[in-house]
């Protein structure tokens, strides 16, 4: 008969997973994950101190995190509190980690607040320079399409001078045309995008922010987003920042969580989990066999 283990985990107080271990199963897996992503000793100690005090809950929202399913948007992940700074690492959900991307905590909550004010009251979003943004979009297009030619006629989309004698597009619209061709989105998506540009010019579909057409490193650079994840017929224009934040959410889910996060920050209202219809992301799991000695 196997002897029942009475030794407690040094982090959370649950029974240890093996007689010679200091950790329970979940804490042992977390320890192994932190070892494999090479967190600094200072960051690891910070994570353990937080878990001892608050449990395995999201640092930003207090939400209970999933420890077993790497497919889950609520799966526990490690986030650099200041992007690129390995001294302080916090635990959060897979979804929130993706949404926060290369923003500091203050920048993240500021853009949440601005999105809510835009959606509720139509207040324009103020563009700001993010201190730690390191996500160049690197669009696919033909370099020669950016070379302006002689100006013979007007662009069929925006009425600016065309980029060359035999072209129907100006330099900007020609670049977008080339990017659409390289993305292979399909004729329906192409038509929908051009109809949108004719009516609204190059403004974000979700926030009406004027899009940056030149600087690939800008969070406001133009990108294409599937309005419904996976549906290639519904493609809209947005900026890289909103594209990152929307991730694999539908438009309805995106605004739902923006408002949920805003209510949590301002009122302390608990963030209510909602099953996501099109979440396709998988966090790289750590194999059990790779557990380091505890």
ABEGO torsion letter per residue (X at the ends): XBBBBABBBAAAGBBBABAABABBAAAAAAAAAAAAAGBBAAAAAAAAAAAAAAEBBBAAAGBBBBAABAABAABBBBBBABBGBAABBBBBBAAAAAAAEABBAAAAAAAAAAAAAAAAAGBBBBBBBBAABABBAGBBBBAAAABBBBBABBBAAAGBBBABAABABBAAAAAAAAAAAAAGAEAAAAAAAAAAAAAAEBBBAAAGBBBBAABAABAABBBBBBABBGBAABBBBBBAAAAAAAEABBAAAAAAAAAAAAAAAAAGBBBBBBBBAABABBBBBBBAAABBBX
